Amino acid sequence: MKKKPRITKEDNIGELVTKYPRIIEILLDYGLHCAMCPLSSADTIEHGAKLHGLEDEEIRELVDRINEVLKHGE
């Protein structure tokens, strides 16, 4: 059985949106409009989120939401 992906706050935004375009909406919901920016290839979720003013708890929620979407294929 193939294991589902587990995303962490250390994952690169640009790589994630390329591999899982369905997470773009989640990133946008959290104010990470950089998901659509070429510079996103230089940022992790955590770094990008901190640059946009998100706190640690919000970053955990963001990562959890991404993982839920990927797990359930929403």
N, CA, C and O atoms as CSV, one atom per row, in Angstrom:
chain,resi,resn,atom,element,x,y,z
A,1,MET,N,N,0.838,-1.184,0.000
A,1,MET,CA,C,0.000,0.000,0.000
A,1,MET,C,C,0.883,1.247,0.000
A,1,MET,O,O,1.815,1.361,0.797
A,2,LYS,N,N,0.584,2.159,-0.884
A,2,LYS,CA,C,1.373,3.380,-0.999
A,2,LYS,C,C,1.025,4.337,0.133
A,2,LYS,O,O,-0.147,4.613,0.388
A,3,LYS,N,N,2.064,4.845,0.816
A,3,LYS,CA,C,1.857,5.764,1.931
A,3,LYS,C,C,1.507,7.153,1.407
A,3,LYS,O,O,2.100,7.636,0.442
A,4,LYS,N,N,0.536,7.781,2.059
A,4,LYS,CA,C,0.121,9.135,1.694
A,4,LYS,C,C,1.205,10.122,2.114
A,4,LYS,O,O,1.922,9.876,3.084
A,5,PRO,N,N,1.332,11.226,1.399
A,5,PRO,CA,C,2.363,12.212,1.735
A,5,PRO,C,C,2.091,12.869,3.083
A,5,PRO,O,O,0.939,13.089,3.458
A,6,ARG,N,N,3.148,13.174,3.795
A,6,ARG,CA,C,3.048,13.912,5.056
A,6,ARG,C,C,3.853,15.188,4.879
A,6,ARG,O,O,5.079,15.160,4.768
A,7,ILE,N,N,3.144,16.303,4.855
A,7,ILE,CA,C,3.767,17.603,4.646
A,7,ILE,C,C,4.143,18.189,6.001
A,7,ILE,O,O,3.406,18.035,6.975
A,8,THR,N,N,5.294,18.866,6.061
A,8,THR,CA,C,5.722,19.538,7.287
A,8,THR,C,C,5.952,21.022,6.992
A,8,THR,O,O,5.965,21.445,5.836
A,9,LYS,N,N,6.128,21.788,8.041
A,9,LYS,CA,C,6.363,23.222,7.874
A,9,LYS,C,C,7.697,23.501,7.206
A,9,LYS,O,O,7.934,24.619,6.749
A,10,GLU,N,N,8.575,22.501,7.141
A,10,GLU,CA,C,9.879,22.665,6.506
A,10,GLU,C,C,9.845,22.427,4.998
A,10,GLU,O,O,10.843,22.652,4.314
A,11,ASP,N,N,8.714,21.977,4.478
A,11,ASP,CA,C,8.610,21.717,3.044
A,11,ASP,C,C,8.587,23.014,2.236
A,11,ASP,O,O,8.083,24.043,2.686
A,12,ASN,N,N,9.138,22.932,1.053
A,12,ASN,CA,C,9.251,24.073,0.151
A,12,ASN,C,C,7.908,24.365,-0.526
A,12,ASN,O,O,7.296,23.474,-1.115
A,13,ILE,N,N,7.462,25.607,-0.437
A,13,ILE,CA,C,6.176,26.006,-0.998
A,13,ILE,C,C,6.118,25.760,-2.506
A,13,ILE,O,O,5.152,25.182,-3.004
A,14,GLY,N,N,7.128,26.187,-3.218
A,14,GLY,CA,C,7.135,26.035,-4.671
A,14,GLY,C,C,7.040,24.587,-5.116
A,14,GLY,O,O,6.309,24.270,-6.054
A,15,GLU,N,N,7.776,23.705,-4.446
A,15,GLU,CA,C,7.731,22.286,-4.787
A,15,GLU,C,C,6.353,21.697,-4.493
A,15,GLU,O,O,5.835,20.884,-5.258
A,16,LEU,N,N,5.766,22.122,-3.365
A,16,LEU,CA,C,4.455,21.597,-2.996
A,16,LEU,C,C,3.368,22.005,-3.972
A,16,LEU,O,O,2.555,21.173,-4.377
A,17,VAL,N,N,3.342,23.277,-4.357
A,17,VAL,CA,C,2.271,23.717,-5.265
A,17,VAL,C,C,2.445,23.109,-6.660
A,17,VAL,O,O,1.469,22.930,-7.388
A,18,THR,N,N,3.670,22.797,-7.023
A,18,THR,CA,C,3.899,22.115,-8.296
A,18,THR,C,C,3.382,20.679,-8.234
A,18,THR,O,O,2.744,20.195,-9.169
A,19,LYS,N,N,3.663,20.012,-7.129
A,19,LYS,CA,C,3.272,18.612,-6.970
A,19,LYS,C,C,1.797,18.450,-6.595
A,19,LYS,O,O,1.141,17.502,-7.025
A,20,TYR,N,N,1.284,19.384,-5.788
A,20,TYR,CA,C,-0.099,19.308,-5.287
A,20,TYR,C,C,-0.810,20.647,-5.509
A,20,TYR,O,O,-1.037,21.381,-4.547
A,21,PRO,N,N,-1.161,20.975,-6.736
A,21,PRO,CA,C,-1.784,22.276,-7.004
A,21,PRO,C,C,-3.068,22.522,-6.227
A,21,PRO,O,O,-3.467,23.673,-6.047
A,22,ARG,N,N,-3.716,21.473,-5.768
A,22,ARG,CA,C,-4.966,21.662,-5.017
A,22,ARG,C,C,-4.746,22.338,-3.661
A,22,ARG,O,O,-5.713,22.772,-3.034
A,23,ILE,N,N,-3.498,22.437,-3.196
A,23,ILE,CA,C,-3.256,23.098,-1.907
A,23,ILE,C,C,-3.127,24.615,-2.048
A,23,ILE,O,O,-3.059,25.324,-1.044
A,24,ILE,N,N,-3.093,25.112,-3.269
A,24,ILE,CA,C,-2.947,26.555,-3.477
A,24,ILE,C,C,-4.069,27.309,-2.770
A,24,ILE,O,O,-3.822,28.330,-2.128
A,25,GLU,N,N,-5.278,26.822,-2.880
A,25,GLU,CA,C,-6.417,27.487,-2.244
A,25,GLU,C,C,-6.231,27.586,-0.731
A,25,GLU,O,O,-6.582,28.599,-0.127
A,26,ILE,N,N,-5.687,26.552,-0.126
A,26,ILE,CA,C,-5.440,26.571,1.323
A,26,ILE,C,C,-4.410,27.641,1.658
A,26,ILE,O,O,-4.602,28.427,2.586
A,27,LEU,N,N,-3.324,27.668,0.907
A,27,LEU,CA,C,-2.282,28.673,1.150
A,27,LEU,C,C,-2.854,30.080,1.008
A,27,LEU,O,O,-2.546,30.964,1.808
A,28,LEU,N,N,-3.677,30.283,0.000
A,28,LEU,CA,C,-4.303,31.587,-0.204
A,28,LEU,C,C,-5.239,31.936,0.953
A,28,LEU,O,O,-5.301,33.092,1.372
A,29,ASP,N,N,-5.970,30.941,1.472
A,29,ASP,CA,C,-6.857,31.169,2.614
A,29,ASP,C,C,-6.095,31.691,3.835
A,29,ASP,O,O,-6.643,32.447,4.638
A,30,TYR,N,N,-4.842,31.287,3.967
A,30,TYR,CA,C,-4.019,31.714,5.090
A,30,TYR,C,C,-3.178,32.954,4.766
A,30,TYR,O,O,-2.308,33.347,5.542
A,31,GLY,N,N,-3.450,33.555,3.618
A,31,GLY,CA,C,-2.763,34.788,3.257
A,31,GLY,C,C,-1.416,34.601,2.588
A,31,GLY,O,O,-0.681,35.568,2.387
A,32,LEU,N,N,-1.087,33.371,2.242
A,32,LEU,CA,C,0.186,33.103,1.576
A,32,LEU,C,C,-0.003,33.220,0.064
A,32,LEU,O,O,-0.011,32.222,-0.656
A,33,HIS,N,N,-0.150,34.435,-0.389
A,33,HIS,CA,C,-0.332,34.689,-1.814
A,33,HIS,C,C,0.953,34.405,-2.581
A,33,HIS,O,O,0.961,34.383,-3.811
A,34,CYS,N,N,2.025,34.189,-1.851
A,34,CYS,CA,C,3.301,33.829,-2.463
A,34,CYS,C,C,3.234,32.456,-3.131
A,34,CYS,O,O,4.136,32.086,-3.883
A,35,ALA,N,N,2.170,31.703,-2.860
A,35,ALA,CA,C,2.017,30.390,-3.492
A,35,ALA,C,C,2.050,30.509,-5.008
A,35,ALA,O,O,2.444,29.572,-5.702
A,36,MET,N,N,1.638,31.655,-5.515
A,36,MET,CA,C,1.601,31.880,-6.954
A,36,MET,C,C,2.828,32.637,-7.461
A,36,MET,O,O,2.917,32.944,-8.650
A,37,CYS,N,N,3.757,32.934,-6.584
A,37,CYS,CA,C,4.918,33.748,-6.915
A,37,CYS,C,C,6.130,32.865,-7.215
A,37,CYS,O,O,6.332,31.853,-6.543
A,38,PRO,N,N,6.928,33.226,-8.200
A,38,PRO,CA,C,8.137,32.451,-8.494
A,38,PRO,C,C,9.109,32.382,-7.314
A,38,PRO,O,O,9.903,31.446,-7.222
A,39,LEU,N,N,9.052,33.354,-6.421
A,39,LEU,CA,C,9.943,33.346,-5.264
A,39,LEU,C,C,9.578,32.281,-4.241
A,39,LEU,O,O,10.353,32.015,-3.323
A,40,SER,N,N,8.408,31.668,-4.389
A,40,SER,CA,C,7.985,30.641,-3.438
A,40,SER,C,C,8.926,29.442,-3.447
A,40,SER,O,O,8.954,28.668,-2.490
A,41,SER,N,N,9.683,29.287,-4.506
A,41,SER,CA,C,10.624,28.165,-4.571
A,41,SER,C,C,11.778,28.331,-3.584
A,41,SER,O,O,12.551,27.398,-3.364
A,42,ALA,N,N,11.892,29.513,-2.994
A,42,ALA,CA,C,12.959,29.760,-2.025
A,42,ALA,C,C,12.462,29.698,-0.587
A,42,ALA,O,O,13.260,29.835,0.341
A,43,ASP,N,N,11.154,29.493,-0.377
A,43,ASP,CA,C,10.579,29.541,0.965
A,43,ASP,C,C,9.992,28.211,1.402
A,43,ASP,O,O,9.414,27.469,0.608
A,44,THR,N,N,10.158,27.931,2.698
A,44,THR,CA,C,9.438,26.831,3.309
A,44,THR,C,C,8.067,27.354,3.730
A,44,THR,O,O,7.836,28.563,3.736
A,45,ILE,N,N,7.173,26.455,4.078
A,45,ILE,CA,C,5.871,26.885,4.576
A,45,ILE,C,C,6.059,27.778,5.795
A,45,ILE,O,O,5.440,28.838,5.894
A,46,GLU,N,N,6.904,27.356,6.713
A,46,GLU,CA,C,7.103,28.132,7.941
A,46,GLU,C,C,7.645,29.529,7.653
A,46,GLU,O,O,7.129,30.516,8.176
A,47,HIS,N,N,8.669,29.612,6.837
A,47,HIS,CA,C,9.279,30.914,6.549
A,47,HIS,C,C,8.291,31.839,5.843
A,47,HIS,O,O,8.149,33.005,6.210
A,48,GLY,N,N,7.617,31.315,4.837
A,48,GLY,CA,C,6.631,32.115,4.113
A,48,GLY,C,C,5.498,32.570,5.020
A,48,GLY,O,O,5.044,33.711,4.934
A,49,ALA,N,N,5.043,31.670,5.894
A,49,ALA,CA,C,3.955,32.000,6.807
A,49,ALA,C,C,4.384,33.076,7.805
A,49,ALA,O,O,3.623,34.000,8.094
A,50,LYS,N,N,5.590,32.954,8.323
A,50,LYS,CA,C,6.097,33.960,9.269
A,50,LYS,C,C,6.232,35.318,8.581
A,50,LYS,O,O,5.930,36.350,9.182
A,51,LEU,N,N,6.685,35.323,7.327
A,51,LEU,CA,C,6.790,36.578,6.583
A,51,LEU,C,C,5.427,37.243,6.407
A,51,LEU,O,O,5.334,38.465,6.287
A,52,HIS,N,N,4.368,36.427,6.391
A,52,HIS,CA,C,3.013,36.945,6.229
A,52,HIS,C,C,2.303,37.116,7.571
A,52,HIS,O,O,1.089,37.318,7.609
A,53,GLY,N,N,3.051,37.036,8.669
A,53,GLY,CA,C,2.510,37.345,9.988
A,53,GLY,C,C,1.797,36.226,10.712
A,53,GLY,O,O,1.136,36.479,11.719
A,54,LEU,N,N,1.905,35.000,10.236
A,54,LEU,CA,C,1.246,33.897,10.923
A,54,LEU,C,C,2.050,33.474,12.149
A,54,LEU,O,O,3.281,33.502,12.152
A,55,GLU,N,N,1.322,33.086,13.181
A,55,GLU,CA,C,1.917,32.591,14.418
A,55,GLU,C,C,2.102,31.077,14.320
A,55,GLU,O,O,1.574,30.437,13.411
A,56,ASP,N,N,2.858,30.513,15.265
A,56,ASP,CA,C,3.152,29.075,15.232
A,56,ASP,C,C,1.893,28.219,15.191
A,56,ASP,O,O,1.837,27.246,14.440
A,57,GLU,N,N,0.879,28.565,15.988
A,57,GLU,CA,C,-0.363,27.784,16.008
A,57,GLU,C,C,-1.055,27.830,14.652
A,57,GLU,O,O,-1.579,26.815,14.193
A,58,GLU,N,N,-1.064,28.979,14.013
A,58,GLU,CA,C,-1.681,29.104,12.689
A,58,GLU,C,C,-0.924,28.273,11.654
A,58,GLU,O,O,-1.524,27.692,10.750
A,59,ILE,N,N,0.394,28.226,11.798
A,59,ILE,CA,C,1.213,27.431,10.877
A,59,ILE,C,C,0.903,25.944,11.062
A,59,ILE,O,O,0.800,25.204,10.084
A,60,ARG,N,N,0.754,25.508,12.316
A,60,ARG,CA,C,0.380,24.108,12.570
A,60,ARG,C,C,-0.979,23.791,11.942
A,60,ARG,O,O,-1.157,22.743,11.322
A,61,GLU,N,N,-1.933,24.709,12.110
A,61,GLU,CA,C,-3.262,24.512,11.516
A,61,GLU,C,C,-3.179,24.434,9.993
A,61,GLU,O,O,-3.836,23.596,9.377
A,62,LEU,N,N,-2.381,25.297,9.393
A,62,LEU,CA,C,-2.191,25.305,7.944
A,62,LEU,C,C,-1.645,23.974,7.464
A,62,LEU,O,O,-2.168,23.390,6.515
A,63,VAL,N,N,-0.597,23.495,8.112
A,63,VAL,CA,C,0.026,22.226,7.727
A,63,VAL,C,C,-0.952,21.070,7.928
A,63,VAL,O,O,-1.042,20.174,7.090
A,64,ASP,N,N,-1.683,21.094,9.040
A,64,ASP,CA,C,-2.680,20.042,9.293
A,64,ASP,C,C,-3.753,20.041,8.208
A,64,ASP,O,O,-4.170,18.982,7.740
A,65,ARG,N,N,-4.190,21.214,7.817
A,65,ARG,CA,C,-5.230,21.322,6.778
A,65,ARG,C,C,-4.719,20.790,5.441
A,65,ARG,O,O,-5.436,20.077,4.737
A,66,ILE,N,N,-3.492,21.133,5.095
A,66,ILE,CA,C,-2.899,20.612,3.858
A,66,ILE,C,C,-2.854,19.082,3.901
A,66,ILE,O,O,-3.228,18.412,2.938
A,67,ASN,N,N,-2.394,18.544,5.025
A,67,ASN,CA,C,-2.307,17.084,5.148
A,67,ASN,C,C,-3.674,16.413,5.073
A,67,ASN,O,O,-3.802,15.331,4.499
A,68,GLU,N,N,-4.691,17.041,5.645
A,68,GLU,CA,C,-6.043,16.490,5.556
A,68,GLU,C,C,-6.527,16.440,4.108
A,68,GLU,O,O,-7.097,15.441,3.668
A,69,VAL,N,N,-6.296,17.516,3.381
A,69,VAL,CA,C,-6.707,17.561,1.977
A,69,VAL,C,C,-5.968,16.490,1.165
A,69,VAL,O,O,-6.571,15.806,0.339
A,70,LEU,N,N,-4.692,16.355,1.400
A,70,LEU,CA,C,-3.921,15.359,0.657
A,70,LEU,C,C,-4.323,13.939,1.052
A,70,LEU,O,O,-4.356,13.040,0.212
A,71,LYS,N,N,-4.624,13.747,2.321
A,71,LYS,CA,C,-5.018,12.414,2.807
A,71,LYS,C,C,-6.350,11.975,2.216
A,71,LYS,O,O,-6.517,10.821,1.822
A,72,HIS,N,N,-7.290,12.905,2.159
A,72,HIS,CA,C,-8.627,12.563,1.713
A,72,HIS,C,C,-8.896,12.896,0.254
A,72,HIS,O,O,-9.982,12.634,-0.262
A,73,GLY,N,N,-7.901,13.475,-0.407
A,73,GLY,CA,C,-8.045,13.782,-1.822
A,73,GLY,C,C,-9.103,14.813,-2.127
A,73,GLY,O,O,-9.706,14.796,-3.200
A,74,GLU,N,N,-9.333,15.719,-1.179
A,74,GLU,CA,C,-10.356,16.762,-1.376
A,74,GLU,C,C,-9.928,17.768,-2.396
A,74,GLU,O,O,-10.667,18.709,-2.683
